[in-house]
Amino acid sequence: MQYSDSVARKLLKIADFMPGVAPGTQLFKQGDMLDGYYVIVRGTVKIEQIAARYKDKKDMLPIVVRTCYDGD
């Protein structure tokens, strides 16, 4: 998503940055209540989900439902 310069500047003034997040770091989990949103400045983030019927099985691998890139 592209923001106009004025909107981008406003967002940067109020943003909390998370620089250098290590690969594999979980930012939030399915079902968490959030009071904001994330914008990817640089890098890639995978959105993963475990199907409801498998939530009790610890050996189930998550399914990537979306990959987000710069600006998402």
PQR file with spaces between the fields and no chain letter, atoms N, CA, C, O and H, PARSE charges and radii, in Angstrom:
ATOM       1  N    MET     1       0.857   -1.169    0.000 -0.4000 1.5000
ATOM       2  CA   MET     1       0.000    0.000    0.000 -0.0000 2.0000
ATOM       3  C    MET     1       0.902    1.231    0.000  0.5500 1.7000
ATOM       4  O    MET     1       1.842    1.324    0.789 -0.5500 1.4000
ATOM       5  N    GLN     2       0.613    2.149   -0.870 -0.4000 1.5000
ATOM       6  CA   GLN     2       1.379    3.381   -0.942 -0.0000 2.0000
ATOM       7  C    GLN     2       0.619    4.495   -0.240  0.5500 1.7000
ATOM       8  O    GLN     2      -0.585    4.656   -0.437 -0.5500 1.4000
ATOM       9  H    GLN     2      -0.151    2.073   -1.511  0.4000 1.0000
ATOM      10  N    TYR     3       1.321    5.255    0.574 -0.4000 1.5000
ATOM      11  CA   TYR     3       0.736    6.395    1.275 -0.0000 2.0000
ATOM      12  C    TYR     3       1.242    7.679    0.650  0.5500 1.7000
ATOM      13  O    TYR     3       2.364    7.725    0.145 -0.5500 1.4000
ATOM      14  H    TYR     3       2.299    5.124    0.735  0.4000 1.0000
ATOM      15  N    SER     4       0.427    8.722    0.678 -0.4000 1.5000
ATOM      16  CA   SER     4       0.904   10.022    0.216 -0.0000 2.0000
ATOM      17  C    SER     4       2.011   10.474    1.160  0.5500 1.7000
ATOM      18  O    SER     4       2.116    9.984    2.284 -0.5500 1.4000
ATOM      19  H    SER     4      -0.484    8.685    1.087  0.4000 1.0000
ATOM      20  N    ASP     5       2.829   11.403    0.702 -0.4000 1.5000
ATOM      21  CA   ASP     5       3.936   11.900    1.536 -0.0000 2.0000
ATOM      22  C    ASP     5       3.438   12.471    2.859  0.5500 1.7000
ATOM      23  O    ASP     5       4.046   12.236    3.903 -0.5500 1.4000
ATOM      24  H    ASP     5       2.744   11.802   -0.211  0.4000 1.0000
ATOM      25  N    SER     6       2.338   13.218    2.823 -0.4000 1.5000
ATOM      26  CA   SER     6       1.842   13.832    4.069 -0.0000 2.0000
ATOM      27  C    SER     6       1.337   12.768    5.045  0.5500 1.7000
ATOM      28  O    SER     6       1.573   12.870    6.248 -0.5500 1.4000
ATOM      29  H    SER     6       1.844   13.409    1.975  0.4000 1.0000
ATOM      30  N    VAL     7       0.650   11.762    4.539 -0.4000 1.5000
ATOM      31  CA   VAL     7       0.166   10.682    5.410 -0.0000 2.0000
ATOM      32  C    VAL     7       1.346    9.886    5.956  0.5500 1.7000
ATOM      33  O    VAL     7       1.375    9.548    7.139 -0.5500 1.4000
ATOM      34  H    VAL     7       0.458   11.679    3.561  0.4000 1.0000
ATOM      35  N    ALA     8       2.317    9.586    5.100 -0.4000 1.5000
ATOM      36  CA   ALA     8       3.501    8.834    5.545 -0.0000 2.0000
ATOM      37  C    ALA     8       4.235    9.578    6.652  0.5500 1.7000
ATOM      38  O    ALA     8       4.660    8.958    7.626 -0.5500 1.4000
ATOM      39  H    ALA     8       2.294    9.860    4.139  0.4000 1.0000
ATOM      40  N    ARG     9       4.394   10.886    6.526 -0.4000 1.5000
ATOM      41  CA   ARG     9       5.069   11.673    7.571 -0.0000 2.0000
ATOM      42  C    ARG     9       4.305   11.622    8.887  0.5500 1.7000
ATOM      43  O    ARG     9       4.911   11.494    9.950 -0.5500 1.4000
ATOM      44  H    ARG     9       4.049   11.390    5.734  0.4000 1.0000
ATOM      45  N    LYS    10       2.985   11.722    8.825 -0.4000 1.5000
ATOM      46  CA   LYS    10       2.168   11.650   10.044 -0.0000 2.0000
ATOM      47  C    LYS    10       2.294   10.291   10.707  0.5500 1.7000
ATOM      48  O    LYS    10       2.415   10.201   11.929 -0.5500 1.4000
ATOM      49  H    LYS    10       2.492   11.826    7.961  0.4000 1.0000
ATOM      50  N    LEU    11       2.267    9.240    9.913 -0.4000 1.5000
ATOM      51  CA   LEU    11       2.415    7.893   10.475 -0.0000 2.0000
ATOM      52  C    LEU    11       3.780    7.711   11.123  0.5500 1.7000
ATOM      53  O    LEU    11       3.881    7.114   12.195 -0.5500 1.4000
ATOM      54  H    LEU    11       2.169    9.313    8.921  0.4000 1.0000
ATOM      55  N    LEU    12       4.823    8.216   10.492 -0.4000 1.5000
ATOM      56  CA   LEU    12       6.171    8.078   11.049 -0.0000 2.0000
ATOM      57  C    LEU    12       6.329    8.804   12.373  0.5500 1.7000
ATOM      58  O    LEU    12       7.105    8.374   13.227 -0.5500 1.4000
ATOM      59  H    LEU    12       4.742    8.701    9.621  0.4000 1.0000
ATOM      60  N    LYS    13       5.600    9.907   12.558 -0.4000 1.5000
ATOM      61  CA   LYS    13       5.690   10.667   13.812 -0.0000 2.0000
ATOM      62  C    LYS    13       5.088    9.908   14.992  0.5500 1.7000
ATOM      63  O    LYS    13       5.543   10.067   16.125 -0.5500 1.4000
ATOM      64  H    LYS    13       4.970   10.257   11.865  0.4000 1.0000
ATOM      65  N    ILE    14       4.081    9.094   14.740 -0.4000 1.5000
ATOM      66  CA   ILE    14       3.408    8.395   15.842 -0.0000 2.0000
ATOM      67  C    ILE    14       3.789    6.919   15.928  0.5500 1.7000
ATOM      68  O    ILE    14       3.326    6.207   16.820 -0.5500 1.4000
ATOM      69  H    ILE    14       3.711    8.965   13.820  0.4000 1.0000
ATOM      70  N    ALA    15       4.622    6.465   15.012 -0.4000 1.5000
ATOM      71  CA   ALA    15       4.950    5.039   14.938 -0.0000 2.0000
ATOM      72  C    ALA    15       5.917    4.603   16.037  0.5500 1.7000
ATOM      73  O    ALA    15       6.777    5.369   16.471 -0.5500 1.4000
ATOM      74  H    ALA    15       4.997    7.043   14.288  0.4000 1.0000
ATOM      75  N    ASP    16       5.755    3.365   16.470 -0.4000 1.5000
ATOM      76  CA   ASP    16       6.730    2.684   17.313 -0.0000 2.0000
ATOM      77  C    ASP    16       7.496    1.742   16.394  0.5500 1.7000
ATOM      78  O    ASP    16       6.892    0.889   15.744 -0.5500 1.4000
ATOM      79  H    ASP    16       5.056    2.743   16.118  0.4000 1.0000
ATOM      80  N    PHE    17       8.807    1.884   16.331 -0.4000 1.5000
ATOM      81  CA   PHE    17       9.598    1.067   15.431 -0.0000 2.0000
ATOM      82  C    PHE    17      10.121   -0.177   16.149  0.5500 1.7000
ATOM      83  O    PHE    17      10.421   -0.144   17.342 -0.5500 1.4000
ATOM      84  H    PHE    17       9.298    2.578   16.858  0.4000 1.0000
ATOM      85  N    MET    18      10.221   -1.257   15.406 -0.4000 1.5000
ATOM      86  CA   MET    18      10.774   -2.512   15.902 -0.0000 2.0000
ATOM      87  C    MET    18      11.950   -2.884   14.992  0.5500 1.7000
ATOM      88  O    MET    18      11.852   -3.833   14.215 -0.5500 1.4000
ATOM      89  H    MET    18       9.978   -1.284   14.437  0.4000 1.0000
ATOM      90  N    PRO    19      13.056   -2.147   15.082 -0.5600 1.5000
ATOM      91  CA   PRO    19      14.165   -2.409   14.164  0.2800 2.0000
ATOM      92  C    PRO    19      14.848   -3.735   14.456  0.5500 1.7000
ATOM      93  O    PRO    19      14.947   -4.169   15.604 -0.5500 1.4000
ATOM      94  N    GLY    20      15.313   -4.362   13.388 -0.4000 1.5000
ATOM      95  CA   GLY    20      16.114   -5.568   13.535 -0.0000 2.0000
ATOM      96  C    GLY    20      15.404   -6.729   14.195  0.5500 1.7000
ATOM      97  O    GLY    20      16.008   -7.430   15.007 -0.5500 1.4000
ATOM      98  H    GLY    20      15.231   -4.010   12.456  0.4000 1.0000
ATOM      99  N    VAL    21      14.148   -6.955   13.875 -0.4000 1.5000
ATOM     100  CA   VAL    21      13.430   -8.102   14.432 -0.0000 2.0000
ATOM     101  C    VAL    21      14.037   -9.372   13.840  0.5500 1.7000
ATOM     102  O    VAL    21      14.148   -9.499   12.621 -0.5500 1.4000
ATOM     103  H    VAL    21      13.658   -6.386   13.215  0.4000 1.0000
ATOM     104  N    ALA    22      14.423  -10.293   14.684 -0.4000 1.5000
ATOM     105  CA   ALA    22      15.086  -11.521   14.236 -0.0000 2.0000
ATOM     106  C    ALA    22      14.120  -12.411   13.455  0.5500 1.7000
ATOM     107  O    ALA    22      12.937  -12.488   13.786 -0.5500 1.4000
ATOM     108  H    ALA    22      14.333  -10.190   15.675  0.4000 1.0000
ATOM     109  N    PRO    23      14.623  -13.079   12.421 -0.5600 1.5000
ATOM     110  CA   PRO    23      13.785  -14.016   11.670  0.2800 2.0000
ATOM     111  C    PRO    23      13.162  -15.049   12.601  0.5500 1.7000
ATOM     112  O    PRO    23      13.826  -15.565   13.500 -0.5500 1.4000
ATOM     113  N    GLY    24      11.898  -15.344   12.381 -0.4000 1.5000
ATOM     114  CA   GLY    24      11.205  -16.337   13.197 -0.0000 2.0000
ATOM     115  C    GLY    24      10.535  -15.761   14.429  0.5500 1.7000
ATOM     116  O    GLY    24       9.859  -16.490   15.154 -0.5500 1.4000
ATOM     117  H    GLY    24      11.360  -14.925   11.651  0.4000 1.0000
ATOM     118  N    THR    25      10.706  -14.456   14.689 -0.4000 1.5000
ATOM     119  CA   THR    25      10.085  -13.824   15.845 -0.0000 2.0000
ATOM     120  C    THR    25       8.580  -13.722   15.640  0.5500 1.7000
ATOM     121  O    THR    25       8.128  -13.246   14.599 -0.5500 1.4000
ATOM     122  H    THR    25      11.255  -13.863   14.100  0.4000 1.0000
ATOM     123  N    GLN    26       7.807  -14.161   16.616 -0.4000 1.5000
ATOM     124  CA   GLN    26       6.348  -14.067   16.545 -0.0000 2.0000
ATOM     125  C    GLN    26       5.931  -12.711   17.114  0.5500 1.7000
ATOM     126  O    GLN    26       6.178  -12.426   18.286 -0.5500 1.4000
ATOM     127  H    GLN    26       8.174  -14.548   17.462  0.4000 1.0000
ATOM     128  N    LEU    27       5.305  -11.882   16.292 -0.4000 1.5000
ATOM     129  CA   LEU    27       4.892  -10.547   16.713 -0.0000 2.0000
ATOM     130  C    LEU    27       3.571  -10.586   17.465  0.5500 1.7000
ATOM     131  O    LEU    27       3.376   -9.829   18.416 -0.5500 1.4000
ATOM     132  H    LEU    27       5.105  -12.113   15.340  0.4000 1.0000
ATOM     133  N    PHE    28       2.686  -11.437   17.058 -0.4000 1.5000
ATOM     134  CA   PHE    28       1.407  -11.652   17.740 -0.0000 2.0000
ATOM     135  C    PHE    28       0.885  -12.999   17.296  0.5500 1.7000
ATOM     136  O    PHE    28       1.378  -13.578   16.329 -0.5500 1.4000
ATOM     137  H    PHE    28       2.844  -12.052   16.286  0.4000 1.0000
ATOM     138  N    LYS    29      -0.114  -13.496   18.002 -0.4000 1.5000
ATOM     139  CA   LYS    29      -0.658  -14.804   17.639 -0.0000 2.0000
ATOM     140  C    LYS    29      -2.149  -14.696   17.339  0.5500 1.7000
ATOM     141  O    LYS    29      -2.824  -13.743   17.729 -0.5500 1.4000
ATOM     142  H    LYS    29      -0.515  -13.025   18.788  0.4000 1.0000
ATOM     143  N    GLN    30      -2.619  -15.687   16.650 -0.4000 1.5000
ATOM     144  CA   GLN    30      -4.022  -15.741   16.251 -0.0000 2.0000
ATOM     145  C    GLN    30      -4.921  -15.571   17.471  0.5500 1.7000
ATOM     146  O    GLN    30      -4.762  -16.273   18.469 -0.5500 1.4000
ATOM     147  H    GLN    30      -2.070  -16.461   16.334  0.4000 1.0000
ATOM     148  N    GLY    31      -5.862  -14.638   17.384 -0.4000 1.5000
ATOM     149  CA   GLY    31      -6.794  -14.403   18.478 -0.0000 2.0000
ATOM     150  C    GLY    31      -6.405  -13.242   19.383  0.5500 1.7000
ATOM     151  O    GLY    31      -7.227  -12.784   20.176 -0.5500 1.4000
ATOM     152  H    GLY    31      -5.991  -14.068   16.572  0.4000 1.0000
ATOM     153  N    ASP    32      -5.162  -12.753   19.282 -0.4000 1.5000
ATOM     154  CA   ASP    32      -4.741  -11.605   20.100 -0.0000 2.0000
ATOM     155  C    ASP    32      -5.551  -10.366   19.724  0.5500 1.7000
ATOM     156  O    ASP    32      -5.866  -10.147   18.554 -0.5500 1.4000
ATOM     157  H    ASP    32      -4.494  -13.126   18.637  0.4000 1.0000
ATOM     158  N    MET    33      -5.881   -9.563   20.729 -0.4000 1.5000
ATOM     159  CA   MET    33      -6.531   -8.281   20.495 -0.0000 2.0000
ATOM     160  C    MET    33      -5.427   -7.239   20.298  0.5500 1.7000
ATOM     161  O    MET    33      -4.521   -7.130   21.124 -0.5500 1.4000
ATOM     162  H    MET    33      -5.625   -9.741   21.679  0.4000 1.0000
ATOM     163  N    LEU    34      -5.500   -6.490   19.227 -0.4000 1.5000
ATOM     164  CA   LEU    34      -4.485   -5.488   18.933 -0.0000 2.0000
ATOM     165  C    LEU    34      -5.105   -4.101   19.005  0.5500 1.7000
ATOM     166  O    LEU    34      -6.297   -3.930   18.752 -0.5500 1.4000
ATOM     167  H    LEU    34      -6.236   -6.578   18.556  0.4000 1.0000
ATOM     168  N    ASP    35      -4.291   -3.119   19.351 -0.4000 1.5000
ATOM     169  CA   ASP    35      -4.792   -1.746   19.410 -0.0000 2.0000
ATOM     170  C    ASP    35      -4.118   -0.858   18.368  0.5500 1.7000
ATOM     171  O    ASP    35      -4.106    0.365   18.505 -0.5500 1.4000
ATOM     172  H    ASP    35      -3.322   -3.259   19.557  0.4000 1.0000
ATOM     173  N    GLY    36      -3.574   -1.457   17.358 -0.4000 1.5000
ATOM     174  CA   GLY    36      -2.909   -0.733   16.291 -0.0000 2.0000
ATOM     175  C    GLY    36      -2.698   -1.663   15.113  0.5500 1.7000
ATOM     176  O    GLY    36      -3.351   -2.701   15.002 -0.5500 1.4000
ATOM     177  H    GLY    36      -3.584   -2.451   17.247  0.4000 1.0000
ATOM     178  N    TYR    37      -1.788   -1.286   14.238 -0.4000 1.5000
ATOM     179  CA   TYR    37      -1.470   -2.161   13.119 -0.0000 2.0000
ATOM     180  C    TYR    37       0.001   -2.040   12.778  0.5500 1.7000
ATOM     181  O    TYR    37       0.680   -1.113   13.221 -0.5500 1.4000
ATOM     182  H    TYR    37      -1.258   -0.443   14.328  0.4000 1.0000
ATOM     183  N    TYR    38       0.483   -2.976   11.994 -0.4000 1.5000
ATOM     184  CA   TYR    38       1.881   -3.025   11.610 -0.0000 2.0000
ATOM     185  C    TYR    38       2.026   -2.596   10.157  0.5500 1.7000
ATOM     186  O    TYR    38       1.177   -2.911    9.323 -0.5500 1.4000
ATOM     187  H    TYR    38      -0.069   -3.729   11.635  0.4000 1.0000
ATOM     188  N    VAL    39       3.100   -1.879    9.855 -0.4000 1.5000
ATOM     189  CA   VAL    39       3.475   -1.548    8.486 -0.0000 2.0000
ATOM     190  C    VAL    39       4.912   -2.015    8.316  0.5500 1.7000
ATOM     191  O    VAL    39       5.774   -1.694    9.134 -0.5500 1.4000
ATOM     192  H    VAL    39       3.790   -1.623   10.532  0.4000 1.0000
ATOM     193  N    ILE    40       5.167   -2.755    7.279 -0.4000 1.5000
ATOM     194  CA   ILE    40       6.515   -3.263    7.028 -0.0000 2.0000
ATOM     195  C    ILE    40       7.291   -2.211    6.258  0.5500 1.7000
ATOM     196  O    ILE    40       6.941   -1.871    5.128 -0.5500 1.4000
ATOM     197  H    ILE    40       4.468   -3.016    6.613  0.4000 1.0000
ATOM     198  N    VAL    41       8.346   -1.698    6.873 -0.4000 1.5000
ATOM     199  CA   VAL    41       9.176   -0.693    6.218 -0.0000 2.0000
ATOM     200  C    VAL    41      10.123   -1.388    5.242  0.5500 1.7000
ATOM     201  O    VAL    41      10.258   -0.973    4.091 -0.5500 1.4000
ATOM     202  H    VAL    41       8.631   -1.975    7.791  0.4000 1.0000
ATOM     203  N    ARG    42      10.772   -2.440    5.711 -0.4000 1.5000
ATOM     204  CA   ARG    42      11.687   -3.194    4.871 -0.0000 2.0000
ATOM     205  C    ARG    42      11.703   -4.637    5.341  0.5500 1.7000
ATOM     206  O    ARG    42      11.874   -4.908    6.529 -0.5500 1.4000
ATOM     207  H    ARG    42      10.662   -2.777    6.646  0.4000 1.0000
ATOM     208  N    GLY    43      11.529   -5.545    4.423 -0.4000 1.5000
ATOM     209  CA   GLY    43      11.599   -6.951    4.771 -0.0000 2.0000
ATOM     210  C    GLY    43      10.353   -7.710    4.361  0.5500 1.7000
ATOM     211  O    GLY    43       9.564   -7.249    3.536 -0.5500 1.4000
ATOM     212  H    GLY    43      11.391   -5.325    3.458  0.4000 1.0000
ATOM     213  N    THR    44      10.195   -8.872    4.949 -0.4000 1.5000
ATOM     214  CA   THR    44       9.095   -9.768    4.617 -0.0000 2.0000
ATOM     215  C    THR    44       8.521  -10.350    5.904  0.5500 1.7000
ATOM     216  O    THR    44       9.262  -10.677    6.831 -0.5500 1.4000
ATOM     217  H    THR    44      10.835   -9.246    5.619  0.4000 1.0000
ATOM     218  N    VAL    45       7.214  -10.474    5.953 -0.4000 1.5000
ATOM     219  CA   VAL    45       6.536  -11.086    7.099 -0.0000 2.0000
ATOM     220  C    VAL    45       5.555  -12.123    6.575  0.5500 1.7000
ATOM     221  O    VAL    45       4.780  -11.851    5.658 -0.5500 1.4000
ATOM     222  H    VAL    45       6.612  -10.209    5.200  0.4000 1.0000
ATOM     223  N    LYS    46       5.594  -13.315    7.163 -0.4000 1.5000
ATOM     224  CA   LYS    46       4.638  -14.359    6.799 -0.0000 2.0000
ATOM     225  C    LYS    46       3.500  -14.362    7.815  0.5500 1.7000
ATOM     226  O    LYS    46       3.737  -14.329    9.022 -0.5500 1.4000
ATOM     227  H    LYS    46       6.224  -13.536    7.907  0.4000 1.0000
ATOM     228  N    ILE    47       2.267  -14.401    7.321 -0.4000 1.5000
ATOM     229  CA   ILE    47       1.094  -14.547    8.173 -0.0000 2.0000
ATOM     230  C    ILE    47       0.727  -16.020    8.108  0.5500 1.7000
ATOM     231  O    ILE    47       0.411  -16.545    7.040 -0.5500 1.4000
ATOM     232  H    ILE    47       2.074  -14.427    6.340  0.4000 1.0000
ATOM     233  N    GLU    48       0.771  -16.679    9.250 -0.4000 1.5000
ATOM     234  CA   GLU    48       0.528  -18.123    9.307 -0.0000 2.0000
ATOM     235  C    GLU    48      -0.702  -18.424   10.165  0.5500 1.7000
ATOM     236  O    GLU    48      -1.059  -17.670   11.070 -0.5500 1.4000
ATOM     237  H    GLU    48       1.027  -16.253   10.118  0.4000 1.0000
ATOM     238  N    GLN    49      -1.333  -19.552    9.847 -0.4000 1.5000
ATOM     239  CA   GLN    49      -2.524  -19.971   10.585 -0.0000 2.0000
ATOM     240  C    GLN    49      -2.518  -21.487   10.694  0.5500 1.7000
ATOM     241  O    GLN    49      -2.097  -22.194    9.779 -0.5500 1.4000
ATOM     242  H    GLN    49      -1.043  -20.165    9.112  0.4000 1.0000
ATOM     243  N    ILE    50      -2.994  -21.966   11.831 -0.4000 1.5000
ATOM     244  CA   ILE    50      -3.195  -23.402   11.997 -0.0000 2.0000
ATOM     245  C    ILE    50      -4.694  -23.642   11.904  0.5500 1.7000
ATOM     246  O    ILE    50      -5.475  -22.980   12.589 -0.5500 1.4000
ATOM     247  H    ILE    50      -3.336  -21.391   12.574  0.4000 1.0000
ATOM     248  N    ALA    51      -5.094  -24.574   11.071 -0.4000 1.5000
ATOM     249  CA   ALA    51      -6.511  -24.868   10.883 -0.0000 2.0000
ATOM     250  C    ALA    51      -7.154  -25.205   12.218  0.5500 1.7000
ATOM     251  O    ALA    51      -6.542  -25.873   13.052 -0.5500 1.4000
ATOM     252  H    ALA    51      -4.460  -25.112   10.516  0.4000 1.0000
ATOM     253  N    ALA    52      -8.382  -24.750   12.428 -0.4000 1.5000
ATOM     254  CA   ALA    52      -9.081  -24.927   13.709 -0.0000 2.0000
ATOM     255  C    ALA    52      -9.112  -26.384   14.140  0.5500 1.7000
ATOM     256  O    ALA    52      -8.978  -26.673   15.329 -0.5500 1.4000
ATOM     257  H    ALA    52      -8.880  -24.208   11.751  0.4000 1.0000
ATOM     258  N    ARG    53      -9.284  -27.298   13.214 -0.4000 1.5000
ATOM     259  CA   ARG    53      -9.387  -28.713   13.597 -0.0000 2.0000
ATOM     260  C    ARG    53      -8.073  -29.299   14.087  0.5500 1.7000
ATOM     261  O    ARG    53      -8.057  -30.409   14.620 -0.5500 1.4000
ATOM     262  H    ARG    53      -9.393  -27.063   12.249  0.4000 1.0000
ATOM     263  N    TYR    54      -6.969  -28.575   13.916 -0.4000 1.5000
ATOM     264  CA   TYR    54      -5.663  -29.078   14.336 -0.0000 2.0000
ATOM     265  C    TYR    54      -5.062  -28.315   15.512  0.5500 1.7000
ATOM     266  O    TYR    54      -3.913  -28.577   15.867 -0.5500 1.4000
ATOM     267  H    TYR    54      -6.982  -27.674   13.483  0.4000 1.0000
ATOM     268  N    LYS    55      -5.769  -27.403   16.117 -0.4000 1.5000
ATOM     269  CA   LYS    55      -5.187  -26.552   17.155 -0.0000 2.0000
ATOM     270  C    LYS    55      -4.645  -27.320   18.356  0.5500 1.7000
ATOM     271  O    LYS    55      -3.723  -26.841   19.015 -0.5500 1.4000
ATOM     272  H    LYS    55      -6.702  -27.190   15.828  0.4000 1.0000
ATOM     273  N    ASP    56      -5.184  -28.485   18.658 -0.4000 1.5000
ATOM     274  CA   ASP    56      -4.713  -29.249   19.812 -0.0000 2.0000
ATOM     275  C    ASP    56      -3.522  -30.138   19.478  0.5500 1.7000
ATOM     276  O    ASP    56      -2.934  -30.744   20.374 -0.5500 1.4000
ATOM     277  H    ASP    56      -5.933  -28.874   18.123  0.4000 1.0000
ATOM     278  N    LYS    57      -3.168  -30.223   18.225 -0.4000 1.5000
ATOM     279  CA   LYS    57      -2.057  -31.082   17.823 -0.0000 2.0000
ATOM     280  C    LYS    57      -0.800  -30.241   17.699  0.5500 1.7000
ATOM     281  O    LYS    57      -0.707  -29.392   16.813 -0.5500 1.4000
ATOM     282  H    LYS    57      -3.646  -29.730   17.498  0.4000 1.0000
ATOM     283  N    LYS    58       0.160  -30.465   18.568 -0.4000 1.5000
ATOM     284  CA   LYS    58       1.382  -29.651   18.618 -0.0000 2.0000
ATOM     285  C    LYS    58       2.304  -29.901   17.421  0.5500 1.7000
ATOM     286  O    LYS    58       3.172  -29.077   17.132 -0.5500 1.4000
ATOM     287  H    LYS    58       0.085  -31.154   19.289  0.4000 1.0000
ATOM     288  N    ASP    59       2.127  -31.026   16.723 -0.4000 1.5000
ATOM     289  CA   ASP    59       3.028  -31.349   15.629 -0.0000 2.0000
ATOM     290  C    ASP    59       2.560  -30.808   14.272  0.5500 1.7000
ATOM     291  O    ASP    59       3.211  -31.059   13.258 -0.5500 1.4000
ATOM     292  H    ASP    59       1.422  -31.695   16.957  0.4000 1.0000
ATOM     293  N    MET    60       1.452  -30.077   14.240 -0.4000 1.5000
ATOM     294  CA   MET    60       0.942  -29.543   12.984 -0.0000 2.0000
ATOM     295  C    MET    60       1.713  -28.279   12.606  0.5500 1.7000
ATOM     296  O    MET    60       1.910  -27.392   13.438 -0.5500 1.4000
ATOM     297  H    MET    60       0.924  -29.873   15.064  0.4000 1.0000
ATOM     298  N    LEU    61       2.137  -28.204   11.377 -0.4000 1.5000
ATOM     299  CA   LEU    61       2.838  -27.031   10.895 -0.0000 2.0000
ATOM     300  C    LEU    61       1.830  -25.969   10.464  0.5500 1.7000
ATOM     301  O    LEU    61       0.781  -26.307    9.915 -0.5500 1.4000
ATOM     302  H    LEU    61       1.977  -28.924   10.702  0.4000 1.0000
ATOM     303  N    PRO    62       2.127  -24.705   10.700 -0.5600 1.5000
ATOM     304  CA   PRO    62       1.211  -23.649   10.270  0.2800 2.0000
ATOM     305  C    PRO    62       1.206  -23.528    8.744  0.5500 1.7000
ATOM     306  O    PRO    62       2.169  -23.899    8.073 -0.5500 1.4000
ATOM     307  N    ILE    63       0.111  -23.005    8.220 -0.4000 1.5000
ATOM     308  CA   ILE    63      -0.039  -22.761    6.792 -0.0000 2.0000
ATOM     309  C    ILE    63       0.187  -21.263    6.566  0.5500 1.7000
ATOM     310  O    ILE    63      -0.387  -20.436    7.274 -0.5500 1.4000
ATOM     311  H    ILE    63      -0.671  -22.703    8.766  0.4000 1.0000
ATOM     312  N    VAL    64       1.015  -20.917    5.590 -0.4000 1.5000
ATOM     313  CA   VAL    64       1.230  -19.509    5.258 -0.0000 2.0000
ATOM     314  C    VAL    64       0.014  -19.043    4.456  0.5500 1.7000
ATOM     315  O    VAL    64      -0.239  -19.529    3.353 -0.5500 1.4000
ATOM     316  H    VAL    64       1.481  -21.589    5.015  0.4000 1.0000
ATOM     317  N    VAL    65      -0.738  -18.089    5.028 -0.4000 1.5000
ATOM     318  CA   VAL    65      -1.931  -17.591    4.350 -0.0000 2.0000
ATOM     319  C    VAL    65      -1.663  -16.289    3.589  0.5500 1.7000
ATOM     320  O    VAL    65      -2.442  -15.895    2.721 -0.5500 1.4000
ATOM     321  H    VAL    65      -0.533  -17.694    5.923  0.4000 1.0000
ATOM     322  N    ARG    66      -0.561  -15.635    3.926 -0.4000 1.5000
ATOM     323  CA   ARG    66      -0.194  -14.399    3.221 -0.0000 2.0000
ATOM     324  C    ARG    66       1.259  -14.071    3.520  0.5500 1.7000
ATOM     325  O    ARG    66       1.739  -14.293    4.632 -0.5500 1.4000
ATOM     326  H    ARG    66       0.072  -15.955    4.631  0.4000 1.0000
ATOM     327  N    THR    67       1.947  -13.549    2.534 -0.4000 1.5000
ATOM     328  CA   THR    67       3.290  -13.022    2.733 -0.0000 2.0000
ATOM     329  C    THR    67       3.219  -11.519    2.462  0.5500 1.7000
ATOM     330  O    THR    67       2.727  -11.094    1.417 -0.5500 1.4000
ATOM     331  H    THR    67       1.557  -13.369    1.631  0.4000 1.0000
ATOM     332  N    CYS    68       3.712  -10.723    3.405 -0.4000 1.5000
ATOM     333  CA   CYS    68       3.670   -9.263    3.298 -0.0000 2.0000
ATOM     334  C    CYS    68       5.070   -8.734    3.024  0.5500 1.7000
ATOM     335  O    CYS    68       6.070   -9.289    3.478 -0.5500 1.4000
ATOM     336  H    CYS    68       4.112  -11.069    4.254  0.4000 1.0000
ATOM     337  N    TYR    69       5.109   -7.653    2.271 -0.4000 1.5000
ATOM     338  CA   TYR    69       6.382   -7.061    1.848 -0.0000 2.0000
ATOM     339  C    TYR    69       6.424   -5.576    2.196  0.5500 1.7000
ATOM     340  O    TYR    69       5.498   -5.050    2.814 -0.5500 1.4000
ATOM     341  H    TYR    69       4.296   -7.202    1.901  0.4000 1.0000
ATOM     342  N    ASP    70       7.501   -4.906    1.798 -0.4000 1.5000
ATOM     343  CA   ASP    70       7.682   -3.478    2.064 -0.0000 2.0000
ATOM     344  C    ASP    70       6.392   -2.695    1.755  0.5500 1.7000
ATOM     345  O    ASP    70       5.826   -2.811    0.668 -0.5500 1.4000
ATOM     346  H    ASP    70       8.254   -5.334    1.296  0.4000 1.0000
ATOM     347  N    GLY    71       5.950   -1.904    2.725 -0.4000 1.5000
ATOM     348  CA   GLY    71       4.785   -1.068    2.527 -0.0000 2.0000
ATOM     349  C    GLY    71       3.472   -1.709    2.899  0.5500 1.7000
ATOM     350  O    GLY    71       2.465   -1.013    3.037 -0.5500 1.4000
ATOM     351  H    GLY    71       6.410   -1.809    3.608  0.4000 1.0000
ATOM     352  N    ASP    72       3.454   -3.027    3.066 -0.4000 1.5000
ATOM     353  CA   ASP    72       2.213   -3.714    3.473 -0.0000 2.0000
ATOM     354  C    ASP    72       1.950   -3.447    4.943  0.5500 1.7000
ATOM     355  O    ASP    72       0.958   -3.929    5.489 -0.5500 1.4000
ATOM     356  H    ASP    72       4.272   -3.592    2.954  0.4000 1.0000
